[in-house]
Amino acid sequence: MPLFDYQCNVCDNKFSELRKIAEKDSEINCPSCDSLDTKRLLTTFSVGAVSGAAQSSCPTASSCSSAGQFG
Ligand SMILES: [Zn+2]
């Protein structure tokens, strides 16, 4: 199931939910204030490389996999 993003119109809380595609636009409760007044946000499916910000703690895969093998 794909992950969809929603935003509450009452408290502005943003949340994500795994749902069937057929149910992506059906009503969903805000987990914060339990309101049904929510909207689905446009999901941008990231494709491959994201330049900059989204880097994890490992700069490259090779340096990550060799960590802790010394000594
Ligand atoms: Zn809410």
N, CA, C, O and the ligand as a Tripos MOL2 file, in Angstrom:
@<TRIPOS>MOLECULE
protein
  285   283    72     0     0
PROTEIN
NO_CHARGES

@<TRIPOS>ATOM
      1 N           0.8400   -1.2010    0.0000 N.3       1 MET1
      2 CA          0.0000    0.0000    0.0000 C.3       1 MET1
      3 C           0.8710    1.2460    0.0000 C.2       1 MET1
      4 O           1.8800    1.2960    0.7040 O.2       1 MET1
      5 N           0.5040    2.2290   -0.7620 N.am      2 PRO2
      6 CA          1.2690    3.4780   -0.7670 C.3       2 PRO2
      7 C           0.9790    4.3300    0.4610 C.2       2 PRO2
      8 O          -0.0490    4.1810    1.1210 O.2       2 PRO2
      9 N           1.9020    5.2110    0.7390 N.am      3 LEU3
     10 CA          1.7830    6.1090    1.8720 C.3       3 LEU3
     11 C           1.2830    7.4660    1.3830 C.2       3 LEU3
     12 O           1.8800    8.0900    0.5060 O.2       3 LEU3
     13 N           0.1820    7.9010    1.9680 N.am      4 PHE4
     14 CA         -0.3790    9.1900    1.5770 C.3       4 PHE4
     15 C          -0.2230   10.1900    2.7100 C.2       4 PHE4
     16 O          -0.2350    9.8340    3.8890 O.2       4 PHE4
     17 N          -0.0770   11.4500    2.3220 N.am      5 ASP5
     18 CA          0.0650   12.5190    3.3030 C.3       5 ASP5
     19 C          -1.2340   13.3040    3.4060 C.2       5 ASP5
     20 O          -1.8820   13.6010    2.4020 O.2       5 ASP5
     21 N          -1.5940   13.6280    4.6230 N.am      6 TYR6
     22 CA         -2.8210   14.3820    4.8670 C.3       6 TYR6
     23 C          -2.5280   15.5520    5.7870 C.2       6 TYR6
     24 O          -1.5410   15.5610    6.5210 O.2       6 TYR6
     25 N          -3.4080   16.5340    5.7280 N.am      7 GLN7
     26 CA         -3.2960   17.6550    6.6590 C.3       7 GLN7
     27 C          -4.6600   17.9620    7.2290 C.2       7 GLN7
     28 O          -5.6690   17.9560    6.5230 O.2       7 GLN7
     29 N          -4.6700   18.2280    8.5100 N.am      8 CYS8
     30 CA         -5.9130   18.5500    9.1970 C.3       8 CYS8
     31 C          -6.2450   20.0220    8.9790 C.2       8 CYS8
     32 O          -5.3810   20.8890    9.1140 O.2       8 CYS8
     33 N          -7.5030   20.2970    8.6410 N.am      9 ASN9
     34 CA         -7.9210   21.6810    8.4440 C.3       9 ASN9
     35 C          -8.2090   22.3870    9.7600 C.2       9 ASN9
     36 O          -8.3330   23.6120    9.8000 O.2       9 ASN9
     37 N          -8.3140   21.6220   10.8270 N.am     10 VAL10
     38 CA         -8.6510   22.2020   12.1200 C.3      10 VAL10
     39 C          -7.3960   22.6090   12.8910 C.2      10 VAL10
     40 O          -7.2810   23.7440   13.3540 O.2      10 VAL10
     41 N          -6.4590   21.6720   13.0220 N.am     11 CYS11
     42 CA         -5.2750   21.9530   13.8390 C.3      11 CYS11
     43 C          -3.9950   22.0090   13.0110 C.2      11 CYS11
     44 O          -2.9060   22.1670   13.5640 O.2      11 CYS11
     45 N          -4.1180   21.8810   11.6820 N.am     12 ASP12
     46 CA         -2.9690   21.9530   10.7770 C.3      12 ASP12
     47 C          -1.9620   20.8200   10.9620 C.2      12 ASP12
     48 O          -0.8420   20.8840   10.4560 O.2      12 ASP12
     49 N          -2.3590   19.8130   11.6710 N.am     13 ASN13
     50 CA         -1.4640   18.6670   11.8470 C.3      13 ASN13
     51 C          -1.2870   17.9260   10.5280 C.2      13 ASN13
     52 O          -2.2490   17.6610    9.8070 O.2      13 ASN13
     53 N          -0.0350   17.5990   10.2350 N.am     14 LYS14
     54 CA          0.2300   16.7960    9.0440 C.3      14 LYS14
     55 C           0.5420   15.3720    9.4630 C.2      14 LYS14
     56 O           1.2720   15.1450   10.4280 O.2      14 LYS14
     57 N          -0.0090   14.4210    8.7390 N.am     15 PHE15
     58 CA          0.2420   13.0320    9.0840 C.3      15 PHE15
     59 C           0.2120   12.1820    7.8310 C.2      15 PHE15
     60 O          -0.3310   12.5800    6.8000 O.2      15 PHE15
     61 N           0.8020   11.0100    7.9400 N.am     16 SER16
     62 CA          0.8670   10.0980    6.8100 C.3      16 SER16
     63 C           0.1270    8.8160    7.1660 C.2      16 SER16
     64 O           0.0860    8.3980    8.3230 O.2      16 SER16
     65 N          -0.4520    8.2090    6.1450 N.am     17 GLU17
     66 CA         -1.2400    7.0120    6.3880 C.3      17 GLU17
     67 C          -1.0560    6.0410    5.2390 C.2      17 GLU17
     68 O          -1.0860    6.4310    4.0710 O.2      17 GLU17
     69 N          -0.8660    4.7690    5.5770 N.am     18 LEU18
     70 CA         -0.8320    3.7350    4.5550 C.3      18 LEU18
     71 C          -2.2550    3.3590    4.1950 C.2      18 LEU18
     72 O          -3.0170    2.9140    5.0540 O.2      18 LEU18
     73 N          -2.6210    3.5350    2.9360 N.am     19 ARG19
     74 CA         -3.9870    3.2390    2.5410 C.3      19 ARG19
     75 C          -3.9870    2.6190    1.1570 C.2      19 ARG19
     76 O          -3.0300    2.7430    0.3930 O.2      19 ARG19
     77 N          -5.0800    1.9550    0.8630 N.am     20 LYS20
     78 CA         -5.2660    1.4940   -0.5050 C.3      20 LYS20
     79 C          -5.5000    2.7070   -1.3950 C.2      20 LYS20
     80 O          -6.0700    3.7140   -0.9740 O.2      20 LYS20
     81 N          -5.0420    2.5800   -2.6390 N.am     21 ILE21
     82 CA         -5.1960    3.6950   -3.5720 C.3      21 ILE21
     83 C          -6.6720    4.0690   -3.7330 C.2      21 ILE21
     84 O          -7.0120    5.2450   -3.8560 O.2      21 ILE21
     85 N          -7.5220    3.0790   -3.7300 N.am     22 ALA22
     86 CA         -8.9470    3.3280   -3.8900 C.3      22 ALA22
     87 C          -9.5240    4.1240   -2.7210 C.2      22 ALA22
     88 O         -10.5800    4.7450   -2.8380 O.2      22 ALA22
     89 N          -8.8130    4.0960   -1.5910 N.am     23 GLU23
     90 CA         -9.3290    4.7780   -0.3990 C.3      23 GLU23
     91 C          -8.6030    6.0830   -0.1120 C.2      23 GLU23
     92 O          -8.8070    6.7030    0.9310 O.2      23 GLU23
     93 N          -7.7530    6.4920   -1.0490 N.am     24 LYS24
     94 CA         -6.8810    7.6190   -0.7480 C.3      24 LYS24
     95 C          -7.6290    8.9190   -0.4950 C.2      24 LYS24
     96 O          -7.1510    9.7890    0.2330 O.2      24 LYS24
     97 N          -8.8000    9.0450   -1.0990 N.am     25 ASP25
     98 CA         -9.5680   10.2750   -0.9280 C.3      25 ASP25
     99 C         -10.7670   10.1210   -0.0020 C.2      25 ASP25
    100 O         -11.5670   11.0460    0.1430 O.2      25 ASP25
    101 N         -10.8900    8.9690    0.6160 N.am     26 SER26
    102 CA        -11.9830    8.8100    1.5670 C.3      26 SER26
    103 C         -11.6230    9.5030    2.8830 C.2      26 SER26
    104 O         -10.4610    9.8260    3.1310 O.2      26 SER26
    105 N         -12.6190    9.7200    3.7050 N.am     27 GLU27
    106 CA        -12.4060   10.4880    4.9190 C.3      27 GLU27
    107 C         -11.4390    9.7860    5.8640 C.2      27 GLU27
    108 O         -11.4160    8.5590    5.9650 O.2      27 GLU27
    109 N         -10.6540   10.5880    6.5410 N.am     28 ILE28
    110 CA         -9.7020   10.0390    7.5010 C.3      28 ILE28
    111 C          -9.6200   10.9670    8.7040 C.2      28 ILE28
    112 O          -9.6130   12.1900    8.5650 O.2      28 ILE28
    113 N          -9.5610   10.3740    9.8670 N.am     29 ASN29
    114 CA         -9.5020   11.1630   11.0820 C.3      29 ASN29
    115 C          -8.1210   11.7450   11.3140 C.2      29 ASN29
    116 O          -7.1110   11.0810   11.0810 O.2      29 ASN29
    117 N          -8.0810   12.9700   11.7660 N.am     30 CYS30
    118 CA         -6.8270   13.5400   12.2270 C.3      30 CYS30
    119 C          -6.4140   12.8350   13.5200 C.2      30 CYS30
    120 O          -7.2000   12.7750   14.4660 O.2      30 CYS30
    121 N          -5.1960   12.3040   13.5720 N.am     31 PRO31
    122 CA         -4.7720   11.5940   14.7860 C.3      31 PRO31
    123 C          -4.5510   12.5270   15.9720 C.2      31 PRO31
    124 O          -4.4630   12.0820   17.1160 O.2      31 PRO31
    125 N          -4.4640   13.8000   15.6930 N.am     32 SER32
    126 CA         -4.2000   14.7600   16.7560 C.3      32 SER32
    127 C          -5.4810   15.2510   17.4370 C.2      32 SER32
    128 O          -5.5750   15.2550   18.6640 O.2      32 SER32
    129 N          -6.4650   15.6650   16.6300 N.am     33 CYS33
    130 CA         -7.6780   16.2370   17.2170 C.3      33 CYS33
    131 C          -8.9210   15.4370   16.8500 C.2      33 CYS33
    132 O         -10.0330   15.7990   17.2340 O.2      33 CYS33
    133 N          -8.7330   14.3510   16.1090 N.am     34 ASP34
    134 CA         -9.8060   13.4230   15.7680 C.3      34 ASP34
    135 C         -10.8590   14.0440   14.8500 C.2      34 ASP34
    136 O         -11.9700   13.5240   14.7450 O.2      34 ASP34
    137 N         -10.5270   15.1290   14.1980 N.am     35 SER35
    138 CA        -11.4540   15.7370   13.2620 C.3      35 SER35
    139 C         -11.4450   14.9910   11.9320 C.2      35 SER35
    140 O         -10.4240   14.4440   11.5150 O.2      35 SER35
    141 N         -12.5950   14.9790   11.2820 N.am     36 LEU36
    142 CA        -12.6690   14.4040    9.9400 C.3      36 LEU36
    143 C         -12.4340   15.4600    8.8680 C.2      36 LEU36
    144 O         -12.4720   15.1600    7.6740 O.2      36 LEU36
    145 N         -12.1920   16.6910    9.2920 N.am     37 ASP37
    146 CA        -11.9900   17.7760    8.3510 C.3      37 ASP37
    147 C         -10.5320   17.8020    7.9050 C.2      37 ASP37
    148 O          -9.7560   18.6670    8.3110 O.2      37 ASP37
    149 N         -10.1840   16.8450    7.0700 N.am     38 THR38
    150 CA         -8.8020   16.7060    6.6250 C.3      38 THR38
    151 C          -8.7380   16.7030    5.1100 C.2      38 THR38
    152 O          -9.7340   16.4520    4.4310 O.2      38 THR38
    153 N          -7.5720   16.9810    4.5970 N.am     39 LYS39
    154 CA         -7.3890   16.9620    3.1510 C.3      39 LYS39
    155 C          -6.1370   16.1700    2.8180 C.2      39 LYS39
    156 O          -5.2020   16.0830    3.6150 O.2      39 LYS39
    157 N          -6.1410   15.5950    1.6230 N.am     40 ARG40
    158 CA         -4.9580   14.8550    1.2010 C.3      40 ARG40
    159 C          -3.9710   15.8000    0.5420 C.2      40 ARG40
    160 O          -4.3490   16.6210   -0.2950 O.2      40 ARG40
    161 N          -2.7180   15.6850    0.9160 N.am     41 LEU41
    162 CA         -1.6810   16.4970    0.2940 C.3      41 LEU41
    163 C          -1.1410   15.7780   -0.9230 C.2      41 LEU41
    164 O          -1.1590   14.5490   -1.0020 O.2      41 LEU41
    165 N          -0.6680   16.5560   -1.8570 N.am     42 LEU42
    166 CA         -0.0590   15.9560   -3.0340 C.3      42 LEU42
    167 C           1.2600   15.3030   -2.6460 C.2      42 LEU42
    168 O           2.1570   15.9500   -2.1050 O.2      42 LEU42
    169 N           1.3580   14.0380   -2.9260 N.am     43 THR43
    170 CA          2.5630   13.3010   -2.5700 C.3      43 THR43
    171 C           3.5720   13.3640   -3.7010 C.2      43 THR43
    172 O           3.2700   13.0290   -4.8470 O.2      43 THR43
    173 N           4.7470   13.7900   -3.3660 N.am     44 THR44
    174 CA          5.8050   13.7870   -4.3780 C.3      44 THR44
    175 C           6.6540   12.5460   -4.1750 C.2      44 THR44
    176 O           7.3560   12.4230   -3.1720 O.2      44 THR44
    177 N           6.5880   11.6390   -5.1190 N.am     45 PHE45
    178 CA          7.3730   10.4250   -5.0120 C.3      45 PHE45
    179 C           8.8110   10.7420   -5.3940 C.2      45 PHE45
    180 O           9.1060   11.0500   -6.5490 O.2      45 PHE45
    181 N           9.6880   10.6640   -4.4260 N.am     46 SER46
    182 CA         11.0790   10.9830   -4.6940 C.3      46 SER46
    183 C          11.7170    9.9010   -5.5540 C.2      46 SER46
    184 O          11.5520    8.7070   -5.3020 O.2      46 SER46
    185 N          12.4340   10.3320   -6.5530 N.am     47 VAL47
    186 CA         13.0590    9.3940   -7.4730 C.3      47 VAL47
    187 C          14.5690    9.4750   -7.3360 C.2      47 VAL47
    188 O          15.1880   10.4490   -7.7640 O.2      47 VAL47
    189 N          15.1530    8.4600   -6.7450 N.am     48 GLY48
    190 CA         16.5990    8.3650   -6.6820 C.3      48 GLY48
    191 C          17.2600    9.4650   -5.8840 C.2      48 GLY48
    192 O          16.9070    9.7000   -4.7280 O.2      48 GLY48
    193 N          18.2140   10.1370   -6.4910 N.am     49 ALA49
    194 CA         19.0780   11.0510   -5.7740 C.3      49 ALA49
    195 C          18.3570   12.3240   -5.3340 C.2      49 ALA49
    196 O          17.6850   12.9910   -6.1210 O.2      49 ALA49
    197 N          18.5150   12.6270   -4.0830 N.am     50 VAL50
    198 CA         18.0650   13.9070   -3.5720 C.3      50 VAL50
    199 C          19.3090   14.7040   -3.2070 C.2      50 VAL50
    200 O          20.0730   14.3050   -2.3270 O.2      50 VAL50
    201 N          19.5070   15.8060   -3.8680 N.am     51 SER51
    202 CA         20.7140   16.5720   -3.6320 C.3      51 SER51
    203 C          20.6400   17.3270   -2.3080 C.2      51 SER51
    204 O          19.6610   18.0180   -2.0260 O.2      51 SER51
    205 N          21.6910   17.1830   -1.5030 N.am     52 GLY52
    206 CA         21.7720   17.9590   -0.2820 C.3      52 GLY52
    207 C          21.0190   17.3700    0.8920 C.2      52 GLY52
    208 O          21.2800   16.2420    1.3120 O.2      52 GLY52
    209 N          20.0990   18.1290    1.4090 N.am     53 ALA53
    210 CA         19.4750   17.9490    2.7110 C.3      53 ALA53
    211 C          19.2290   16.5270    3.2300 C.2      53 ALA53
    212 O          19.4920   16.2400    4.3980 O.2      53 ALA53
    213 N          18.7320   15.6500    2.3780 N.am     54 ALA54
    214 CA         18.2530   14.3620    2.8760 C.3      54 ALA54
    215 C          19.3510   13.3450    3.1630 C.2      54 ALA54
    216 O          19.0610   12.1550    3.2780 O.2      54 ALA54
    217 N          20.5710   13.7690    3.2780 N.am     55 GLN55
    218 CA         21.6410   12.8330    3.5680 C.3      55 GLN55
    219 C          21.4870   12.2170    4.9570 C.2      55 GLN55
    220 O          21.1340   12.9060    5.9130 O.2      55 GLN55
    221 N          21.7510   10.9300    5.0600 N.am     56 SER56
    222 CA         21.7320   10.2810    6.3580 C.3      56 SER56
    223 C          23.1060   10.4050    6.9990 C.2      56 SER56
    224 O          23.9380   11.1860    6.5370 O.2      56 SER56
    225 N          23.3470    9.6530    8.0400 N.am     57 SER57
    226 CA         24.6160    9.7500    8.7400 C.3      57 SER57
    227 C          25.7650    9.1400    7.9480 C.2      57 SER57
    228 O          26.9310    9.3930    8.2510 O.2      57 SER57
    229 N          25.4430    8.3380    6.9360 N.am     58 CYS58
    230 CA         26.4880    7.7200    6.1280 C.3      58 CYS58
    231 C          26.6590    8.4940    4.8320 C.2      58 CYS58
    232 O          25.7480    8.5000    4.0040 O.2      58 CYS58
    233 N          27.7950    9.1440    4.6300 N.am     59 PRO59
    234 CA         28.0100    9.9280    3.4130 C.3      59 PRO59
    235 C          28.0340    9.0570    2.1670 C.2      59 PRO59
    236 O          27.5390    9.4660    1.1170 O.2      59 PRO59
    237 N          28.5950    7.8800    2.2700 N.am     60 THR60
    238 CA         28.5890    6.9590    1.1390 C.3      60 THR60
    239 C          28.3090    5.5620    1.6520 C.2      60 THR60
    240 O          28.5450    5.2730    2.8250 O.2      60 THR60
    241 N          27.8150    4.7010    0.7980 N.am     61 ALA61
    242 CA         27.4810    3.3480    1.2020 C.3      61 ALA61
    243 C          28.7260    2.5580    1.6090 C.2      61 ALA61
    244 O          28.6800    1.7500    2.5360 O.2      61 ALA61
    245 N          29.8390    2.7990    0.9080 N.am     62 SER62
    246 CA         31.0460    2.0340    1.1860 C.3      62 SER62
    247 C          31.6300    2.3730    2.5450 C.2      62 SER62
    248 O          32.0860    1.4840    3.2640 O.2      62 SER62
    249 N          31.6220    3.6530    2.9050 N.am     63 SER63
    250 CA         32.1830    4.0290    4.1910 C.3      63 SER63
    251 C          31.2990    3.5450    5.3260 C.2      63 SER63
    252 O          31.7760    3.2840    6.4300 O.2      63 SER63
    253 N          30.0030    3.4260    5.0450 N.am     64 CYS64
    254 CA         29.0780    2.9600    6.0700 C.3      64 CYS64
    255 C          29.2710    1.4730    6.3330 C.2      64 CYS64
    256 O          29.3270    1.0450    7.4860 O.2      64 CYS64
    257 N          29.3730    0.6860    5.2670 N.am     65 SER65
    258 CA         29.4310   -0.7630    5.4340 C.3      65 SER65
    259 C          30.7400   -1.2140    6.0590 C.2      65 SER65
    260 O          30.7970   -2.2970    6.6430 O.2      65 SER65
    261 N          31.8090   -0.4010    5.9510 N.am     66 SER66
    262 CA         33.0920   -0.8000    6.5090 C.3      66 SER66
    263 C          33.2720   -0.3180    7.9330 C.2      66 SER66
    264 O          34.2820   -0.6260    8.5660 O.2      66 SER66
    265 N          32.3200    0.4270    8.4450 N.am     67 ALA67
    266 CA         32.4350    0.9690    9.7860 C.3      67 ALA67
    267 C          32.4610   -0.1550   10.8130 C.2      67 ALA67
    268 O          31.7110   -1.1260   10.7130 O.2      67 ALA67
    269 N          33.3340   -0.0050   11.7970 N.am     68 GLY68
    270 CA         33.3950   -0.9730   12.8640 C.3      68 GLY68
    271 C          34.1820   -2.2280   12.5680 C.2      68 GLY68
    272 O          34.2050   -3.1510   13.3820 O.2      68 GLY68
    273 N          34.8320   -2.2780   11.4100 N.am     69 GLN69
    274 CA         35.5860   -3.4720   11.0600 C.3      69 GLN69
    275 C          37.0690   -3.3490   11.3980 C.2      69 GLN69
    276 O          37.8510   -4.2730   11.1750 O.2      69 GLN69
    277 N          37.4360   -2.2020   11.9350 N.am     70 PHE70
    278 CA         38.8290   -2.0340   12.3220 C.3      70 PHE70
    279 C          39.0530   -2.5480   13.7360 C.2      70 PHE70
    280 O          38.1350   -2.5460   14.5570 O.2      70 PHE70
    281 N          40.2730   -2.9870   14.0180 N.am     71 GLY71
    282 CA         40.6160   -3.4180   15.3510 C.3      71 GLY71
    283 C          40.3710   -4.8760   15.5210 C.2      71 GLY71
    284 O          40.6070   -5.4200   16.5990 O.2      71 GLY71
    285 ZN         -6.4570   17.9470   13.7030 Zn       72 ZN72
@<TRIPOS>BOND
     1     1     2 1
     2     2     3 1
     3     3     4 2
     4     3     5 am
     5     5     6 1
     6     6     7 1
     7     7     8 2
     8     7     9 am
     9     9    10 1
    10    10    11 1
    11    11    12 2
    12    11    13 am
    13    13    14 1
    14    14    15 1
    15    15    16 2
    16    15    17 am
    17    17    18 1
    18    18    19 1
    19    19    20 2
    20    19    21 am
    21    21    22 1
    22    22    23 1
    23    23    24 2
    24    23    25 am
    25    25    26 1
    26    26    27 1
    27    27    28 2
    28    27    29 am
    29    29    30 1
    30    30    31 1
    31    31    32 2
    32    31    33 am
    33    33    34 1
    34    34    35 1
    35    35    36 2
    36    35    37 am
    37    37    38 1
    38    38    39 1
    39    39    40 2
    40    39    41 am
    41    41    42 1
    42    42    43 1
    43    43    44 2
    44    43    45 am
    45    45    46 1
    46    46    47 1
    47    47    48 2
    48    47    49 am
    49    49    50 1
    50    50    51 1
    51    51    52 2
    52    51    53 am
    53    53    54 1
    54    54    55 1
    55    55    56 2
    56    55    57 am
    57    57    58 1
    58    58    59 1
    59    59    60 2
    60    59    61 am
    61    61    62 1
    62    62    63 1
    63    63    64 2
    64    63    65 am
    65    65    66 1
    66    66    67 1
    67    67    68 2
    68    67    69 am
    69    69    70 1
    70    70    71 1
    71    71    72 2
    72    71    73 am
    73    73    74 1
    74    74    75 1
    75    75    76 2
    76    75    77 am
    77    77    78 1
    78    78    79 1
    79    79    80 2
    80    79    81 am
    81    81    82 1
    82    82    83 1
    83    83    84 2
    84    83    85 am
    85    85    86 1
    86    86    87 1
    87    87    88 2
    88    87    89 am
    89    89    90 1
    90    90    91 1
    91    91    92 2
    92    91    93 am
    93    93    94 1
    94    94    95 1
    95    95    96 2
    96    95    97 am
    97    97    98 1
    98    98    99 1
    99    99   100 2
   100    99   101 am
   101   101   102 1
   102   102   103 1
   103   103   104 2
   104   103   105 am
   105   105   106 1
   106   106   107 1
   107   107   108 2
   108   107   109 am
   109   109   110 1
   110   110   111 1
   111   111   112 2
   112   111   113 am
   113   113   114 1
   114   114   115 1
   115   115   116 2
   116   115   117 am
   117   117   118 1
   118   118   119 1
   119   119   120 2
   120   119   121 am
   121   121   122 1
   122   122   123 1
   123   123   124 2
   124   123   125 am
   125   125   126 1
   126   126   127 1
   127   127   128 2
   128   127   129 am
   129   129   130 1
   130   130   131 1
   131   131   132 2
   132   131   133 am
   133   133   134 1
   134   134   135 1
   135   135   136 2
   136   135   137 am
   137   137   138 1
   138   138   139 1
   139   139   140 2
   140   139   141 am
   141   141   142 1
   142   142   143 1
   143   143   144 2
   144   143   145 am
   145   145   146 1
   146   146   147 1
   147   147   148 2
   148   147   149 am
   149   149   150 1
   150   150   151 1
   151   151   152 2
   152   151   153 am
   153   153   154 1
   154   154   155 1
   155   155   156 2
   156   155   157 am
   157   157   158 1
   158   158   159 1
   159   159   160 2
   160   159   161 am
   161   161   162 1
   162   162   163 1
   163   163   164 2
   164   163   165 am
   165   165   166 1
   166   166   167 1
   167   167   168 2
   168   167   169 am
   169   169   170 1
   170   170   171 1
   171   171   172 2
   172   171   173 am
   173   173   174 1
   174   174   175 1
   175   175   176 2
   176   175   177 am
   177   177   178 1
   178   178   179 1
   179   179   180 2
   180   179   181 am
   181   181   182 1
   182   182   183 1
   183   183   184 2
   184   183   185 am
   185   185   186 1
   186   186   187 1
   187   187   188 2
   188   187   189 am
   189   189   190 1
   190   190   191 1
   191   191   192 2
   192   191   193 am
   193   193   194 1
   194   194   195 1
   195   195   196 2
   196   195   197 am
   197   197   198 1
   198   198   199 1
   199   199   200 2
   200   199   201 am
   201   201   202 1
   202   202   203 1
   203   203   204 2
   204   203   205 am
   205   205   206 1
   206   206   207 1
   207   207   208 2
   208   207   209 am
   209   209   210 1
   210   210   211 1
   211   211   212 2
   212   211   213 am
   213   213   214 1
   214   214   215 1
   215   215   216 2
   216   215   217 am
   217   217   218 1
   218   218   219 1
   219   219   220 2
   220   219   221 am
   221   221   222 1
   222   222   223 1
   223   223   224 2
   224   223   225 am
   225   225   226 1
   226   226   227 1
   227   227   228 2
   228   227   229 am
   229   229   230 1
   230   230   231 1
   231   231   232 2
   232   231   233 am
   233   233   234 1
   234   234   235 1
   235   235   236 2
   236   235   237 am
   237   237   238 1
   238   238   239 1
   239   239   240 2
   240   239   241 am
   241   241   242 1
   242   242   243 1
   243   243   244 2
   244   243   245 am
   245   245   246 1
   246   246   247 1
   247   247   248 2
   248   247   249 am
   249   249   250 1
   250   250   251 1
   251   251   252 2
   252   251   253 am
   253   253   254 1
   254   254   255 1
   255   255   256 2
   256   255   257 am
   257   257   258 1
   258   258   259 1
   259   259   260 2
   260   259   261 am
   261   261   262 1
   262   262   263 1
   263   263   264 2
   264   263   265 am
   265   265   266 1
   266   266   267 1
   267   267   268 2
   268   267   269 am
   269   269   270 1
   270   270   271 1
   271   271   272 2
   272   271   273 am
   273   273   274 1
   274   274   275 1
   275   275   276 2
   276   275   277 am
   277   277   278 1
   278   278   279 1
   279   279   280 2
   280   279   281 am
   281   281   282 1
   282   282   283 1
   283   283   284 2
@<TRIPOS>SUBSTRUCTURE
     1 MET1         2 RESIDUE 1 A MET
     2 PRO2         6 RESIDUE 1 A PRO
     3 LEU3        10 RESIDUE 1 A LEU
     4 PHE4        14 RESIDUE 1 A PHE
     5 ASP5        18 RESIDUE 1 A ASP
     6 TYR6        22 RESIDUE 1 A TYR
     7 GLN7        26 RESIDUE 1 A GLN
     8 CYS8        30 RESIDUE 1 A CYS
     9 ASN9        34 RESIDUE 1 A ASN
    10 VAL10       38 RESIDUE 1 A VAL
    11 CYS11       42 RESIDUE 1 A CYS
    12 ASP12       46 RESIDUE 1 A ASP
    13 ASN13       50 RESIDUE 1 A ASN
    14 LYS14       54 RESIDUE 1 A LYS
    15 PHE15       58 RESIDUE 1 A PHE
    16 SER16       62 RESIDUE 1 A SER
    17 GLU17       66 RESIDUE 1 A GLU
    18 LEU18       70 RESIDUE 1 A LEU
    19 ARG19       74 RESIDUE 1 A ARG
    20 LYS20       78 RESIDUE 1 A LYS
    21 ILE21       82 RESIDUE 1 A ILE
    22 ALA22       86 RESIDUE 1 A ALA
    23 GLU23       90 RESIDUE 1 A GLU
    24 LYS24       94 RESIDUE 1 A LYS
    25 ASP25       98 RESIDUE 1 A ASP
    26 SER26      102 RESIDUE 1 A SER
    27 GLU27      106 RESIDUE 1 A GLU
    28 ILE28      110 RESIDUE 1 A ILE
    29 ASN29      114 RESIDUE 1 A ASN
    30 CYS30      118 RESIDUE 1 A CYS
    31 PRO31      122 RESIDUE 1 A PRO
    32 SER32      126 RESIDUE 1 A SER
    33 CYS33      130 RESIDUE 1 A CYS
    34 ASP34      134 RESIDUE 1 A ASP
    35 SER35      138 RESIDUE 1 A SER
    36 LEU36      142 RESIDUE 1 A LEU
    37 ASP37      146 RESIDUE 1 A ASP
    38 THR38      150 RESIDUE 1 A THR
    39 LYS39      154 RESIDUE 1 A LYS
    40 ARG40      158 RESIDUE 1 A ARG
    41 LEU41      162 RESIDUE 1 A LEU
    42 LEU42      166 RESIDUE 1 A LEU
    43 THR43      170 RESIDUE 1 A THR
    44 THR44      174 RESIDUE 1 A THR
    45 PHE45      178 RESIDUE 1 A PHE
    46 SER46      182 RESIDUE 1 A SER
    47 VAL47      186 RESIDUE 1 A VAL
    48 GLY48      190 RESIDUE 1 A GLY
    49 ALA49      194 RESIDUE 1 A ALA
    50 VAL50      198 RESIDUE 1 A VAL
    51 SER51      202 RESIDUE 1 A SER
    52 GLY52      206 RESIDUE 1 A GLY
    53 ALA53      210 RESIDUE 1 A ALA
    54 ALA54      214 RESIDUE 1 A ALA
    55 GLN55      218 RESIDUE 1 A GLN
    56 SER56      222 RESIDUE 1 A SER
    57 SER57      226 RESIDUE 1 A SER
    58 CYS58      230 RESIDUE 1 A CYS
    59 PRO59      234 RESIDUE 1 A PRO
    60 THR60      238 RESIDUE 1 A THR
    61 ALA61      242 RESIDUE 1 A ALA
    62 SER62      246 RESIDUE 1 A SER
    63 SER63      250 RESIDUE 1 A SER
    64 CYS64      254 RESIDUE 1 A CYS
    65 SER65      258 RESIDUE 1 A SER
    66 SER66      262 RESIDUE 1 A SER
    67 ALA67      266 RESIDUE 1 A ALA
    68 GLY68      270 RESIDUE 1 A GLY
    69 GLN69      274 RESIDUE 1 A GLN
    70 PHE70      278 RESIDUE 1 A PHE
    71 GLY71      282 RESIDUE 1 A GLY
    72 ZN72       285 GROUP 0 **** ****
